[in-house]
Amino acid sequence: MTSTETKPAPQIRLVMTAAFLAFLAQMTLNPIIAPLSREVGLAEWQVGVTISTAAVMVVLTAQPWGRSSQSLGRKRVLVLAFALGGATTGAFALVAGLGMAGALTGTALFLLFVALRGIGFGVAIAAVQPTAQAYIADITDDEATRVKGMAGIGAAQGIAQVAGAVAGGLLAALGLLAPVIAVPIMLLLGLLLVLLRLRPEDRTSLIEKPVRVRATDGRVWPFLLAGFGMFTALGFIQIVTGFLVQDRLGLDTRTAGVLTGAALLAAGVGMILAQTIVVPKSRWGPAALLRAGGATALLGFLLLIPDLGPVSLFGAIALIGLGLGTAMPGYTAGPTLLVSREEQGGLAGVIAANMGLTFVVAPTASTLLYGVWEPLPVIVAAAIMAAVTAFVLAHPRFRRIPAADGAPAV
């Protein structure tokens, strides 16, 4: 692999900042999506379908985006992604406003939610993570540096979750439409940053035909399976957290939006602590991170099942964030040590698509299960997390990972 000294000075901070703005836009919507759906008259399952549709778009487009980031360059890919995201979320804000005013209702409103928040925004956000991950994999040569870089992407997500929870919650106090309007503004800022500050790559550093990586590849499928389980468990509670907060604490929609933001803030704080303190200080390899993180997240899911009051609710969500934040760099960095440079874009796309795949079924299934019995989606999430923890403890791939290109084994 080419040394970083022979490459143009990498603009890691710019790429990370752009990724942060995209994640921030996504996370700002999360605290209010459940109460917003009720405010405009949509059923719980309809918001689940909307989020699942976005996940389908991530699954379908993440690997093409990842390979394109190596063949076209990260600047072009990010410009396209931010422009599409800004346009679709701007239109979504208009539709949400019409829905709250009663000018749009029923099937028409639902289909526009799916088209804009689901399809349009899903395609746009699918480009960001594989582009950033492929870039980190491309410029790092050893395990420790790569794990640290992947943890940086995770930290950007965690910080965005905290900032998005704060922004979404505070703006929701002004009205549920305020955070929806803020989202396209964030994406416009990201677009301007990329257009004005990010340098295009030298053509000699681009890869004309990046290699496609299959999910069944023996080097990577154990990581994909572990990640699929982790993010499926997360998907089972991410959307219903808003309903849990509102129903367990007996809140109106506006207060529920604020306190759902606080719950997601707790998860984000857990992720940030994991990726800025636990991961770099422990210096664990990907396998150890997956094992320790999985066990910690499982404890959080188990604590979330019973209704023990607000302290237990927020504490359990924070513990889930801490566990998944510890495991995520292991999931993203581990397989990158096993593939060639020409495969990194395709691998980054597979990793992002795998994460997206978990949200195809989970939001809809969890909202349906929530309608049957409130604790049921949390129980299912805990069972999935237990299976993941057992898998990473038992499978031989997570005992020793022989790295490519002479890098040390994991």
C-alpha positions as CSV (number, residue, x, y, z in Angstrom):
1,M,0.0,0.0,0.0
2,T,1.3,3.5,-0.8
3,S,2.7,5.4,2.1
4,T,0.9,8.5,3.2
5,E,4.1,10.5,2.8
6,T,4.0,10.0,-1.0
7,K,0.4,11.3,-1.3
8,P,-0.9,14.9,-1.3
9,A,-1.6,16.2,2.2
10,P,-4.8,14.4,3.1
11,Q,-7.7,16.7,3.9
12,I,-9.0,14.5,6.7
13,R,-10.5,17.2,8.7
14,L,-12.5,18.5,5.8
15,V,-13.8,15.1,4.9
16,M,-14.7,14.5,8.6
17,T,-16.4,17.8,8.9
18,A,-18.5,17.2,5.8
19,A,-19.4,13.8,7.1
20,F,-20.3,15.3,10.5
21,L,-22.7,17.8,8.8
22,A,-24.4,15.0,7.0
23,F,-24.7,12.9,10.1
24,L,-25.9,16.0,12.0
25,A,-28.7,16.6,9.5
26,Q,-29.8,13.0,9.9
27,M,-29.6,13.0,13.7
28,T,-31.5,16.3,14.0
29,L,-34.6,14.7,12.5
30,N,-34.5,11.6,14.8
31,P,-35.8,13.2,18.0
32,I,-38.9,14.6,16.3
33,I,-39.8,12.0,13.6
34,A,-42.1,10.0,16.0
35,P,-44.0,12.9,17.4
36,L,-44.1,14.6,13.9
37,S,-45.7,11.5,12.4
38,R,-48.4,11.7,15.0
39,E,-48.8,15.4,14.6
40,V,-49.6,15.1,10.8
41,G,-51.8,12.0,11.3
42,L,-49.6,9.2,10.2
43,A,-49.6,5.8,11.9
44,E,-46.6,4.4,13.7
45,W,-46.1,1.8,10.9
46,Q,-46.0,4.6,8.3
47,V,-43.0,6.3,9.8
48,G,-41.4,2.9,10.1
49,V,-41.9,2.3,6.4
50,T,-40.4,5.8,5.6
51,I,-37.2,5.0,7.5
52,S,-37.1,1.5,6.1
53,T,-37.3,2.9,2.6
54,A,-34.3,5.2,3.3
55,A,-32.4,2.1,4.4
56,V,-33.3,0.2,1.2
57,M,-31.8,3.1,-0.8
58,V,-28.6,2.9,1.3
59,V,-28.4,-0.9,0.6
60,L,-28.9,-0.3,-3.2
61,T,-26.5,2.6,-3.6
62,A,-23.8,2.5,-0.9
63,Q,-21.5,0.2,-2.8
64,P,-21.8,2.1,-6.1
65,W,-21.1,5.3,-4.2
66,G,-18.1,3.7,-2.5
67,R,-16.6,2.6,-5.7
68,S,-17.4,6.0,-7.3
69,S,-15.5,7.7,-4.6
70,Q,-12.3,5.9,-5.8
71,S,-13.0,6.3,-9.5
72,L,-14.5,9.8,-9.7
73,G,-13.0,11.3,-6.5
74,R,-14.4,12.1,-3.1
75,K,-15.2,15.7,-3.9
76,R,-17.5,14.9,-6.8
77,V,-19.3,12.2,-4.9
78,L,-19.8,14.5,-1.8
79,V,-21.0,17.4,-4.0
80,L,-23.6,15.2,-5.6
81,A,-24.7,13.8,-2.2
82,F,-25.0,17.1,-0.4
83,A,-26.9,18.7,-3.3
84,L,-29.4,15.8,-3.5
85,G,-29.8,15.8,0.3
86,G,-30.4,19.5,0.5
87,A,-33.0,19.5,-2.3
88,T,-34.9,16.5,-0.9
89,T,-34.9,17.6,2.8
90,G,-35.9,21.1,1.7
91,A,-38.9,19.7,-0.1
92,F,-39.6,17.4,2.9
93,A,-39.8,20.5,5.2
94,L,-42.4,22.0,2.9
95,V,-44.4,18.8,2.8
96,A,-44.2,18.5,6.6
97,G,-45.5,22.1,7.0
98,L,-48.4,21.4,4.7
99,G,-49.2,18.3,6.7
100,M,-49.2,20.1,10.0
101,A,-51.5,22.8,8.4
102,G,-53.9,20.1,7.2
103,A,-53.3,21.0,3.6
104,L,-51.8,17.5,2.9
105,T,-53.2,14.4,4.5
106,G,-53.6,10.6,4.2
107,T,-52.0,8.7,1.4
108,A,-50.6,11.7,-0.5
109,L,-48.8,12.9,2.6
110,F,-47.5,9.4,3.3
111,L,-46.2,8.9,-0.2
112,L,-44.4,12.2,-0.2
113,F,-42.8,11.3,3.1
114,V,-41.5,8.1,1.5
115,A,-40.4,9.8,-1.7
116,L,-38.5,12.6,0.0
117,R,-37.3,11.4,3.5
118,G,-37.1,7.8,2.3
119,I,-35.9,7.6,-1.3
120,G,-34.3,11.0,-1.9
121,F,-32.5,11.5,1.4
122,G,-31.7,7.8,1.7
123,V,-29.7,7.9,-1.6
124,A,-27.9,11.1,-0.6
125,I,-26.9,9.9,2.9
126,A,-25.7,6.6,1.5
127,A,-22.7,8.3,-0.2
128,V,-21.2,9.9,2.9
129,Q,-20.0,7.0,5.1
130,P,-18.4,4.8,2.4
131,T,-16.7,7.8,0.9
132,A,-15.1,8.7,4.3
133,Q,-14.3,5.1,5.2
134,A,-12.7,4.4,1.8
135,Y,-10.6,7.5,2.2
136,I,-9.4,6.5,5.7
137,A,-8.6,3.0,4.5
138,D,-6.7,4.4,1.5
139,I,-4.4,6.7,3.5
140,T,-3.6,4.4,6.5
141,D,-1.2,1.5,6.4
142,D,-1.2,-0.1,9.9
143,E,-3.9,-1.6,12.2
144,A,-3.6,1.0,15.0
145,T,-3.8,4.0,12.7
146,R,-6.7,2.5,10.7
147,V,-8.7,1.6,13.8
148,K,-8.1,5.2,15.1
149,G,-9.3,6.6,11.8
150,M,-12.4,4.5,11.7
151,A,-13.1,5.4,15.3
152,G,-12.8,9.1,14.1
153,I,-15.7,8.5,11.7
154,G,-17.6,6.8,14.5
155,A,-16.8,9.8,16.8
156,A,-18.1,12.2,14.1
157,Q,-21.4,10.1,14.1
158,G,-21.5,10.1,17.9
159,I,-20.8,13.9,18.2
160,A,-23.5,14.4,15.5
161,Q,-25.9,12.3,17.5
162,V,-25.2,14.5,20.6
163,A,-25.4,17.7,18.7
164,G,-28.4,16.5,16.7
165,A,-30.2,15.4,19.8
166,V,-29.6,18.8,21.4
167,A,-30.5,20.8,18.2
168,G,-33.5,18.6,17.5
169,G,-34.8,18.8,21.0
170,L,-34.2,22.5,21.5
171,L,-35.7,23.4,18.1
172,A,-38.6,21.1,18.8
173,A,-39.4,23.4,21.8
174,L,-40.1,26.1,19.2
175,G,-42.3,23.8,17.2
176,L,-41.9,20.4,15.5
177,L,-41.3,22.1,12.1
178,A,-38.2,24.0,13.3
179,P,-35.7,21.1,13.3
180,V,-37.1,19.9,9.9
181,I,-36.3,23.3,8.4
182,A,-32.8,23.3,9.9
183,V,-31.8,20.1,8.2
184,P,-31.5,21.4,4.6
185,I,-29.6,24.4,5.9
186,M,-27.0,22.0,7.5
187,L,-26.7,20.1,4.2
188,L,-26.2,23.4,2.3
189,L,-23.4,24.3,4.6
190,G,-21.8,20.9,3.9
191,L,-22.2,21.5,0.2
192,L,-20.5,24.9,0.4
193,L,-17.6,23.5,2.5
194,V,-17.0,20.7,0.0
195,L,-17.3,23.0,-3.1
196,L,-15.0,25.7,-1.7
197,R,-12.5,23.9,0.4
198,L,-12.0,20.3,-0.6
199,R,-9.4,19.8,-3.2
200,P,-10.1,17.3,-6.0
201,E,-7.7,14.3,-6.1
202,D,-4.8,14.1,-8.5
203,R,-6.0,11.9,-11.4
204,T,-3.1,9.5,-10.8
205,S,-4.4,8.7,-7.3
206,L,-7.8,7.6,-8.6
207,I,-8.6,4.0,-9.4
208,E,-10.2,3.6,-12.8
209,K,-11.9,0.3,-12.0
210,P,-12.4,-0.3,-8.3
211,V,-12.9,-3.9,-7.4
212,R,-16.4,-5.0,-6.3
213,V,-16.5,-6.9,-3.0
214,R,-19.1,-9.5,-2.4
215,A,-20.9,-9.9,1.0
216,T,-20.1,-13.6,0.8
217,D,-16.4,-13.0,0.6
218,G,-14.8,-15.3,3.3
219,R,-12.6,-12.5,4.5
220,V,-15.4,-10.2,5.4
221,W,-18.7,-12.0,6.0
222,P,-18.2,-12.8,9.7
223,F,-17.7,-9.0,10.3
224,L,-20.8,-8.3,8.2
225,L,-22.9,-10.8,10.1
226,A,-21.8,-9.4,13.4
227,G,-22.4,-5.8,12.2
228,F,-25.8,-6.8,10.8
229,G,-26.9,-8.1,14.2
230,M,-25.6,-5.1,16.1
231,F,-27.3,-2.6,13.9
232,T,-30.5,-4.6,13.7
233,A,-30.7,-4.6,17.5
234,L,-30.1,-0.8,17.4
235,G,-32.8,-0.4,14.6
236,F,-35.3,-2.2,16.8
237,I,-35.1,0.5,19.4
238,Q,-34.0,3.6,17.5
239,I,-37.4,4.7,16.2
240,V,-39.5,3.4,19.1
241,T,-37.3,5.3,21.6
242,G,-39.6,8.3,20.9
243,F,-42.7,6.3,21.6
244,L,-41.1,4.7,24.8
245,V,-40.2,8.2,26.1
246,Q,-43.7,9.6,25.4
247,D,-45.7,6.6,26.6
248,R,-43.6,5.6,29.7
249,L,-43.3,9.1,30.9
250,G,-46.8,10.2,29.9
251,L,-45.8,13.3,27.8
252,D,-47.4,15.4,25.1
253,T,-45.9,15.5,21.6
254,R,-43.8,18.6,22.1
255,T,-42.3,17.6,25.5
256,A,-41.8,14.1,24.0
257,G,-39.7,15.6,21.2
258,V,-37.5,17.4,23.7
259,L,-37.0,14.4,26.0
260,T,-36.5,12.0,23.1
261,G,-33.6,14.3,22.1
262,A,-32.3,13.9,25.6
263,A,-32.4,10.1,25.3
264,L,-30.6,10.2,22.0
265,L,-28.1,12.6,23.6
266,A,-27.4,9.9,26.2
267,A,-26.7,7.4,23.5
268,G,-24.4,9.9,21.7
269,V,-22.5,10.6,24.8
270,G,-21.9,6.9,25.2
271,M,-20.6,6.6,21.7
272,I,-18.3,9.6,22.0
273,L,-16.8,8.2,25.3
274,A,-16.2,4.9,23.6
275,Q,-14.6,6.3,20.4
276,T,-12.5,9.1,22.0
277,I,-11.5,7.3,25.2
278,V,-12.1,3.6,25.3
279,V,-11.0,2.7,21.7
280,P,-7.7,4.8,21.7
281,K,-6.8,4.1,25.3
282,S,-7.4,0.4,25.2
283,R,-5.5,-0.1,21.9
284,W,-7.6,-3.2,21.4
285,G,-7.8,-4.8,17.9
286,P,-11.0,-5.1,16.0
287,A,-11.9,-8.5,17.4
288,A,-11.5,-7.4,21.1
289,L,-13.5,-4.2,20.4
290,L,-16.4,-6.3,19.0
291,R,-16.4,-8.7,22.0
292,A,-16.2,-6.0,24.7
293,G,-18.6,-3.6,22.9
294,G,-21.2,-6.4,22.2
295,A,-21.3,-7.5,25.8
296,T,-21.7,-3.9,27.0
297,A,-24.5,-3.1,24.6
298,L,-26.3,-6.4,25.6
299,L,-26.4,-5.2,29.2
300,G,-28.0,-1.9,28.0
301,F,-30.7,-3.7,26.0
302,L,-31.5,-5.9,29.0
303,L,-31.9,-2.9,31.3
304,L,-34.2,-1.2,28.8
305,I,-36.8,-4.0,28.9
306,P,-38.5,-3.2,32.2
307,D,-40.1,0.2,32.9
308,L,-38.0,1.4,35.8
309,G,-38.4,5.1,35.4
310,P,-36.6,7.9,33.6
311,V,-33.1,7.3,35.1
312,S,-33.1,3.7,34.1
313,L,-34.4,4.5,30.6
314,F,-31.7,7.1,29.9
315,G,-29.0,5.0,31.6
316,A,-29.8,2.0,29.5
317,I,-29.7,4.0,26.3
318,A,-26.4,5.5,27.2
319,L,-25.0,2.0,27.9
320,I,-26.2,0.8,24.5
321,G,-24.4,3.8,22.9
322,L,-21.2,3.0,24.9
323,G,-21.2,-0.6,23.8
324,L,-22.0,0.0,20.1
325,G,-19.5,2.9,20.0
326,T,-16.8,0.5,21.2
327,A,-17.8,-2.3,18.7
328,M,-18.2,-0.1,15.6
329,P,-14.5,0.6,14.9
330,G,-13.9,-3.1,15.2
331,Y,-16.6,-3.8,12.6
332,T,-15.4,-1.1,10.2
333,A,-11.7,-1.5,10.5
334,G,-11.3,-5.3,10.8
335,P,-12.2,-6.3,7.2
336,T,-10.2,-3.3,5.7
337,L,-7.0,-5.0,7.0
338,L,-7.8,-8.1,4.8
339,V,-8.4,-6.5,1.4
340,S,-6.3,-4.6,-1.2
341,R,-6.4,-0.9,-1.9
342,E,-8.4,-1.5,-5.1
343,E,-11.1,-3.2,-3.0
344,Q,-11.4,-0.5,-0.3
345,G,-14.1,1.5,-2.0
346,G,-16.2,-1.6,-2.7
347,L,-15.7,-2.8,0.9
348,A,-16.7,0.5,2.4
349,G,-19.9,0.4,0.3
350,V,-20.6,-3.2,1.5
351,I,-20.1,-2.2,5.1
352,A,-22.4,0.8,4.7
353,A,-25.0,-1.2,2.8
354,N,-24.9,-3.9,5.5
355,M,-25.7,-1.2,8.1
356,G,-28.5,0.1,5.9
357,L,-29.9,-3.3,5.4
358,T,-30.6,-3.6,9.1
359,F,-32.9,-0.6,8.9
360,V,-34.9,-2.1,6.0
361,V,-36.9,-4.4,8.3
362,A,-36.1,-3.2,11.8
363,P,-38.0,0.1,12.0
364,T,-41.2,-1.3,10.5
365,A,-41.0,-4.5,12.5
366,S,-40.3,-2.7,15.7
367,T,-43.2,-0.3,15.3
368,L,-45.5,-3.2,14.5
369,L,-44.3,-5.1,17.6
370,Y,-44.6,-2.0,19.7
371,G,-48.3,-1.8,18.8
372,V,-48.7,-5.4,20.1
373,W,-46.8,-5.0,23.4
374,E,-44.6,-2.1,24.4
375,P,-41.5,-4.0,25.6
376,L,-41.6,-6.5,22.7
377,P,-39.2,-4.7,20.3
378,V,-36.7,-4.2,23.1
379,I,-36.9,-7.9,24.0
380,V,-36.2,-8.9,20.4
381,A,-33.3,-6.4,20.2
382,A,-31.8,-7.9,23.4
383,A,-32.1,-11.4,22.0
384,I,-30.3,-10.4,18.7
385,M,-27.5,-8.7,20.7
386,A,-27.0,-11.8,22.8
387,A,-26.6,-13.9,19.6
388,V,-24.1,-11.4,18.2
389,T,-22.1,-11.5,21.4
390,A,-22.0,-15.3,21.4
391,F,-21.0,-15.3,17.7
392,V,-18.0,-13.0,18.1
393,L,-16.8,-14.9,21.1
394,A,-17.1,-18.3,19.3
395,H,-16.2,-17.8,15.7
396,P,-12.5,-18.4,14.8
397,R,-12.3,-15.3,12.6
398,F,-12.5,-13.1,15.8
399,R,-9.7,-15.0,17.5
400,R,-6.9,-14.0,15.0
401,I,-7.1,-11.8,11.9
402,P,-4.2,-12.2,9.6
403,A,-3.8,-8.8,8.0
404,A,-3.0,-8.0,4.3
405,D,0.1,-6.2,3.0
406,G,2.3,-7.3,5.9
407,A,0.3,-5.4,8.5
408,P,0.3,-7.0,12.0
409,A,-2.5,-9.5,12.8
410,V,-5.5,-8.4,14.7
